[in-house]
Amino acid sequence: MGLAKPDPAAYLEALERIGMPANRCVFADDRTENVVAARSVGILAFAYTTPAAFADAMSRLSIKTEHT
């Protein structure tokens, strides 16, 4: 692909490849700069630092994980 996070172009390319609009995607990462970049292209993005925090965020989106 030749692109890497946190370059917003990397997120746009990934969206193009999967054929999904940004507003239908969720991105989670432990690095704030990656979350900010994902949000900049319209992806629902959040930061987390622990598995429990990840599970909590996904639960609020009604997405089940192993930890919920």
Secondary structure, 3 states (H helix, E strand, C coil): CCCCCCCHHHHHHHHHHHCCCHHHCEEEECCHHHHHHHHHCCCEEEECCCHHHHHHHHHHCCCCCCCC
